[in-house]
Amino acid sequence: MSNGTELAWFKSSYSGTEGDNCIEVAITEQAVRVRDSKDVTRPHFAVGREEWSRFVGFAAGA
């Protein structure tokens, strides 16, 4: 797994400017990578794009 320096990380537009309790995601062809925005030096994890889509749908109440 890469350290994430070459990935384009972003936070949700719903995230506040405080910088607390947020995650960042980076989308690749193979997976969606997720990391803690408060400590970007920690390893991130990856989930398949289909699984991520199901998770987001569940979280949105769809």
Kinemage of the C-alpha trace (Angstrom):
@kinemage 1
@onewidth
@group {chain A} dominant
@subgroup {mainchain}
@vectorlist {calphas} color= white
{ca met a 1} P 0.000 0.000 0.000
{ca ser a 2} L 1.342 3.424 -0.870
{ca asn a 3} L 1.804 6.177 1.688
{ca gly a 4} L -0.754 8.340 -0.082
{ca thr a 5} L 1.512 11.176 -1.189
{ca glu a 6} L 0.641 10.756 -4.871
{ca leu a 7} L -3.090 10.306 -4.303
{ca ala a 8} L -5.600 13.151 -4.581
{ca trp a 9} L -7.209 13.192 -1.115
{ca phe a 10} L -10.394 15.123 -0.387
{ca lys a 11} L -12.892 15.653 2.418
{ca ser a 12} L -16.635 15.948 2.161
{ca ser a 13} L -18.087 19.374 1.527
{ca tyr a 14} L -20.056 18.763 4.741
{ca ser a 15} L -16.812 18.749 6.756
{ca gly a 16} L -16.268 21.870 8.803
{ca thr a 17} L -13.162 24.012 8.849
{ca glu a 18} L -12.283 22.846 12.374
{ca gly a 19} L -10.413 19.825 11.016
{ca asp a 20} L -11.735 17.439 13.652
{ca asn a 21} L -13.414 14.061 13.226
{ca cys a 22} L -13.019 13.900 9.461
{ca ile a 23} L -11.886 11.299 7.026
{ca glu a 24} L -10.389 11.877 3.617
{ca val a 25} L -10.848 9.668 0.586
{ca ala a 26} L -8.870 9.147 -2.588
{ca ile a 27} L -10.475 7.313 -5.480
{ca thr a 28} L -8.413 5.073 -7.730
{ca glu a 29} L -9.453 2.715 -10.511
{ca gln a 30} L -9.275 -0.262 -8.166
{ca ala a 31} L -10.428 1.102 -4.807
{ca val a 32} L -11.444 3.942 -2.566
{ca arg a 33} L -8.731 4.724 -0.034
{ca val a 34} L -9.678 6.168 3.340
{ca arg a 35} L -7.538 7.933 5.952
{ca asp a 36} L -7.859 10.000 9.120
{ca ser a 37} L -7.532 13.691 8.254
{ca lys a 38} L -6.102 14.474 11.702
{ca asp a 39} L -3.129 12.134 11.246
{ca val a 40} L -2.279 11.606 7.593
{ca thr a 41} L 0.963 9.828 8.522
{ca arg a 42} L -0.989 6.796 9.709
{ca pro a 43} L -1.600 4.064 7.154
{ca his a 44} L -4.799 4.336 5.156
{ca phe a 45} L -7.038 1.477 4.137
{ca ala a 46} L -8.735 0.610 0.883
{ca val a 47} L -12.128 -0.810 0.010
{ca gly a 48} L -13.487 -1.857 -3.343
{ca arg a 49} L -15.436 0.763 -5.265
{ca glu a 50} L -18.612 -1.322 -5.221
{ca glu a 51} L -18.351 -1.869 -1.466
{ca trp a 52} L -17.737 1.852 -0.927
{ca ser a 53} L -20.828 2.661 -2.966
{ca arg a 54} L -22.918 0.320 -0.818
{ca phe a 55} L -21.503 1.853 2.366
{ca val a 56} L -22.270 5.419 1.214
{ca gly a 57} L -25.787 4.378 0.228
{ca phe a 58} L -26.323 2.798 3.635
{ca ala a 59} L -24.896 5.830 5.451
{ca ala a 60} L -27.145 8.152 3.421
{ca gly a 61} L -30.175 6.068 4.350
{ca ala a 62} L -30.867 4.991 0.790
